[in-house]
Amino acid sequence: AGHQVQQGAPSPILPNGPGYPRIVQAWLWLKKPTWFLDRCSRAYGDVFTMRLPFGINLVHIGRPELVKAVFGGDNDVLRAGEANATILEPLVGPHSVLVLDGPEHLRQRKLILPAFHGDRMRAWEAAVRDITRAEIARWPVGKPFALRPSMQSITLDVIVQVVFGVETSARRDELRRHILAVTGLGRNPLVVFATRDRRLGPLAPWARFIRARDALHAALVSEIRQRREAPDLGQRGDVLSQLLLARDDEGRAMTDDEVRDELVTLLFAGHETTATSLAWAFDLLLHHPRALSSLVAELDGGGSEYLDATIMETLRIRPVVALVDRHVRQAVGIGGHMIPAGAIACPNIYLVHRRADLYQDPAAFRPDRFVGQTPPAFGWFPFGGGIRRCLGASFATFEMRIVIPEVLSAVTLRPASRRPARVRREAVTFVPHDGARCVVTARFSPRLGP
């Protein structure tokens, strides 16, 4: 598996899949994604094709050894950057690590990774705690509210202060405004992209998106240029400063445009996704009192093993992104199928995470399954895998390990509904349909120190 087709091999052909018209499959994929995936998996097995408009063919892959073959396959044949570029490049720019392939992708990746070294992240812990505590203080008591917007507020402030390193309140407020303008439009990307390059006037979604994006880019370039001149640049610990100081193997620094695109990438890959994972974690815990009690008891005793297991189980049963993409440039063999060039090979996180041969009672939220246990190989990959594994994976789990205990030590929560939130699709992410609504029933005196 994972090798390009050889001479004399069978002709490439797409694996079986549903026979609905392409527009119907697109509607189901957008509006009923988990139902559609479950149905296709039952009907067609571990490899199936979802046919969408504009000739897009998604080959979903739901078996660990085949996922391994894709992640370990020839990166010149299975191109992640090309698969991402159509949707993401207008937002993150042409220099983003998400849309690059080959040597340039590896160069950018090597320049970014040191900024997320464990020692650096530990220095950010106090800032993340302070941001979390300030947000919790605004929560109402006895009145239902949605947790996801609050988690988004926390992760956005973390990005602006810790990743961008913006210190003045005026500059922070300006950046937040620009970021929220872009994210607000980006929650319905189909509407935006349906008007792409069409002359529909300045109020059309695409025109509004371009104005908001350009304003954000301009604000970031201004911050980058000011930071380059900062006399304390070498002593600063934020990610932006580290990117400006980074040098590749030939001693070259990143250009302003490269730094800007990577900041936008870190913003949109690390802000909304981490906030959504936090919202899912609380939604699941509040609807599973035994798991919540076990976690609180461990935290009160100073432990963290069950916390780590809770995070892993949340990411297993509620992955924010359902799949990862690889554009097939040449016909490639995967699981007995010869996938033709032009298709998109999609290791499916959602389906693999719910395999009964990997996880007992896979639809159940059971953090104990990860206590003292490592995940099955290629059976748990919420951050992707191979050389394209998410650069912010360690930062996301770092944030979750701080925010969850801070919330549980400051307030008592109960769910606002009897059942866990349904999965709703928002852009490319799976989010709680109601924002993970809950109620604060009690507040505790804030703790001093970490």
N, C-alpha and C positions, 0 to 999 in steps of 0.2 A: 504494500500500500504506500501511497505517497510518491510513486515514481512516474515519470512521464511515460506516455505510451510508446511502445517499441514497434518496430516494423513487423508486420504480420499479426499484430494483436487485433482483437475485435474492434470494430468501428465504435468510436465514442457515442454514447447515447445517454440521455438523461435518465436517472432512476425514476421508477413509478412515483406517482403522486396524485392528488385529487384532480378530477376532471372538470371541475367547475370552470366557467369562463374566468379569464385573468382578472377582470374587474371585480368579480365576486370574491376570488381568493384574496385580492388586495383588501377588500372591505373586511373580510373575516380576520385577516392578519392584523388589521388596525384596530378593529372594534372587539373582537373576541379572540385575542391571541392565544391565551392558554387553552381554551376549549379547542381551537383549531389545531394547535400543536399536539394536544393529547389525542385528538381524533386521528390525525395523520399518523402518529406513532403507532396507534393500535392497528390501523388499517394497512400500513405500508412498511412497518418495521423500523430498523435503526437508520436507514438511509432513504430519504424521499425528497422529491422535488416540489417546491412551491413555485408556481408560475404566476408572475405579476405583470402588470402592464409595462409597455415599452421594452418588451423582450427580456425582462429581468427574470432569471431562473435561480432560485435559492435552493441549493442542495443541502438539506439539513442532515447533520451527522450526530447520532445519539449513542455511540458505543465508545467506551474509553480507548480501546486500542486503535480505533480509527481516528479519534481525536489526537492521539499521540502521533499517528502518521502524518496528519495535517500540520501539527505544530513542529514536527521534526522534518517536514518535507523540504524540497528545494525552494528556497525563497525567491528564486528567479522565475519559478513556475507558479507558485502560490503567493500572490502579492497582496499583502494587507493594506499597504498605502493606497494602491489603486482602488481597492474595494471601498476604502473610507473616503476617498477624495471627492466623489461626486456630491455627497451630502455635506461633508465636513469642511472642505477647503474654503468655501465662501465665508465661513465663520472663523476658522482657526488660522487661515492663511496658508500659503504654499510652502512655508518653511517649517510647519509643525511636524513634530515627530510622528504624529498620527497618519499623515498623508505621504510620508517619504518611504522609499524602499531602498534596498541596497546599501552601498557604502555611506551615503549621506544620512540615511536613517541611523546607522551604527554610530556615526560621528556625533549626531545630535544627542543620541541616547547616552553616550559616554560623557558628554558635557553636562547633562542634566543630573544623572544618577548621584554624583557626590553631594549634591545639595540636599539629598534626603538621607544622608548617613545617620545612623542611630544616635550618635553623640549630638549631632545638630538638632535632631528632633526633640531629644530630652530637654534641650535648652528652651524649647517653645512651650513646655508643659504648663508653666505658670500662666502664660498668656491665654492658652486655650481654656484653662480653668476659670480665669477672670471673665472671659467672654461668655462662657456658659453660665456662670453665676449671675451675671448681669441680665441675661435673657430670662433665666428662671424667675428672677425677681419681678418680671413684668407679667407673669402668668396669673390669671384670675383664680380665685378660690371659689369652688362650688358652682362654676359655670363651664359648660362644655366648650372646648376649643380644639382646633386642629394642631397636632404636634408638628406635622411636616413643615409648615411655614416657619415655626420657631426653630426647627433644626436647620432650615435654610438660612435663617438669620445668623445662627451661630457659625455655620460653615463659611458663609460669605464674609463675616467679620474676620474669621481665621485666615481666609485667603488674603484679604486686603492688608491685615496687620502682619501676619507671619510670613506669607509667601511674597507679597509685594513689598512689605516693610514700610508702608506709608504711615507716617507718624503724626501729621497734623490732621485735626478733625475736619477741616474744610476740604482737604484733598481726599480724605476717606469718603466724605459725603458725595463729592463729585464722582469718584470712581463707582460708588454704589449705585448712583443714579444711572450712569452709563451701563453698568452691568445689568441692572434690573430691566432697563429698556430693551436690551438685546435678548435676555432670557425670556421676557414676556412675549416677544414675537416668535422666539424659537420653540415655544411649546406646541406650536402647530406648524411644523415645517412643511407639510404638504401644501398648505395654503400659500406659504411664502414662496416655495419653489414652483408652484403652478403659475405664478406670475413672473417668473424669472425672465429677464431680458425682453419683456413685453412692454410696449409703450402704452401704459395704462394710467399715466399721470403720477404726480408726487404722493398721492395718498394710497396707492396700491401697496399690498403687503411687501412685495420685494423692494420697492423704492424706500419704504419706511425702514425695512431691515438694513439696507445698505447705509442709510443715513445714521442709524443707531450704531451699527458696527464701526463705521468710519469715525464716529465721535469717540467711541471706546478706544479704538486704535490710536487716535491722536492723543488722548489723555495718557495712554500707556507709554507712547513714545516720548511725551514730555517728561514723564516720571523717569524713564530710562536715561534720558539725556541729563537731567538734573542729578541723578544718582551717580552717573559716571564722574561727575565733578565733585562729588562729596569727599571731603578730606578724610573721613573715617570709613571709606568704602572697605578697606582691608580688614577692619575690625567688626563689621556688621555680620549678623548671622542669618538674615532673611534670605529667601531663595533668589530673589531678584539680584541682590548684591553678589551672591555666589555665582550666578550665571554670568554676570559681567566680569568676574575675575577668572572664570574658567578658560582653559586653553586646550586645544586639541593636540594630537601627537606632533603636529608641525608647528606648534606654538601660536596658532591662529585663535583670535577671540571671536565670539559670536557678534554678528552685526546687530544694529538696532532692530532691524526688521526680523531677524531670527529670534532675538530675545523677546520681542513683542509677540510673535506667533507662539512661542513656547509658554509665555505667560497666559495668553488666551486659552491655550490647550489645558494648562494646569487649572485654570479657573473653571472651565466648563466640564472637564473630566473629573474634577475633584470636589466641586462645590455641590452641585445638584445630586450627584450620585451618592456621596457620603451622607448628605442630609436625608435622602430617601432611605438609605440603609438604616439610619438611626430611627427614623419613623417606623419602619417595619419592625425593628427590634423591640420597641416599646409596645407596638400593637400586638405582637406575638406574646410578649411577656405578660401584658395585662390580661390577656385572654387565657393564660396558662398559669394560674396562681401557684401551682407547685414549683414550676421552674422559677418563677419570680421569687418565691420564698427561699429557695435554695441559693439563688444568686445573692439576695440581700444578706442571708446568713453568712455566706462566704466573705462578702465585702466587709461586713461588720467584724469578721475575724482577721481581716488583712490579707485574705487570699485573692487569687486572680485566675485560677485554673477554670472554674466554672464560667467566669466572665469571658475568657477566651473561647470556651466551648459555645457559649451563647452567641457570640459574634459569628463564629464559623457556621453554626446551625442557621442563623438568620440569613447569612449569605448563601447557604445551600438551598433553603426552602423558598426564599424570596430574593433571588438574584435580581439586581436592578436592571441589568442588561441581559437579554435572553440568549444572545449568540454572539460569536465573533466571525468576521468575514475574511475570506481570502479570494481574490479574483484569480481565476484559472486562466493562465496565459497560453498553456499548451495542454492538450488532453492528458489527464492524469488518472492513474488507477487508485481507487479508494474502495476497500471492502468488496472487491469483486466487480465493481462498476468502473467503466471508463468514462470519466466525467469530461465532457467536451470543453474546449477552449471557449471563453466568454461567460461560462457559468460562474456563480459565486458559491464556493464551498464554505459551509457554515457549521463549525463545531457548536452544538446546541447545549448551552449551559443548563437551561431549564430542564431539558429532557434527561440529560445525563445525571443531574442532581436528584432525579426522582426515579432512578432505576431500582427496582425491587431486589435485583441481584447484588446491588451495592449497599443498599440501606434497608434495614428492616423497618416496615411500616413507613415508607418513604414520604407519605403525605403528612405525617405527624411532626409537630414541632417538639423535638426531644434533644435538648443541648447535651444531655448525658452521653449521647452516642459519640461525642468528641472528647469526653473527659479521659485523659490518658491515652487517647487514640489519635493516630495520624489519619488523614483522609486517604481513601483509596487512590492509587496512582491514576491520574487523568480522570478521576471521578469527582473531583472538586476543583473547579477553576473559575471562580467568579471574576477574577481579574485577567482572564485569558491565559496564554501560556507561550512557551518557547521564547524566542528573542523579542517577541512583541508583547510580553506580559506587561500589564499596566505599570508605568513608572511610579504612580502614586499609591500603589497597593499598601505599602508599609505605612504611608502617611494616613491613609483612610482608616486602617485598623488602629493606628496610634490615636487618632481623634476619637474613635468609638470607645477605646479603652479609658479615655478621660471623661467623655460626656456622659456615658451611661452611669457610672458610679456617682458623678456629681448630681445628676438628676435624682437618683434614688436616695441620696443622702440629704437632699434638700426638701423633698416633697413626697407625699403619698399620693399615688394616682389610682384611679379606677377607670375602666373603659366606659365610653359613653354609649356603646352598643353591646348587644349580647354576643354578637359573632365577630370574628376577626374581619378586617377590611377585605373587600374583594380586590383583585388585581385589575388595575386600569392602565391602559397604555397612554403614555404622554411622550410625544416625540419618539425616541428610541428606547425609553425606559419604562419599566413596570413599577407603578406607584400605587399607594393605597387610595382607593376610590374616594374615600371621605377625608383624606389627609391624616388619618390615624387620630380620630377624635377621642379625647379623654377628659377627665375632670380631676382637678386638684382637690383632694379632701382634707389635707393637712400640710402645714409648713413646719419645718424645723429650724432652729437657730443655725445660721451659717457657720460652718466650721472655719477655724483659723488655720491657714496654711494648707498644703496639699493633703 
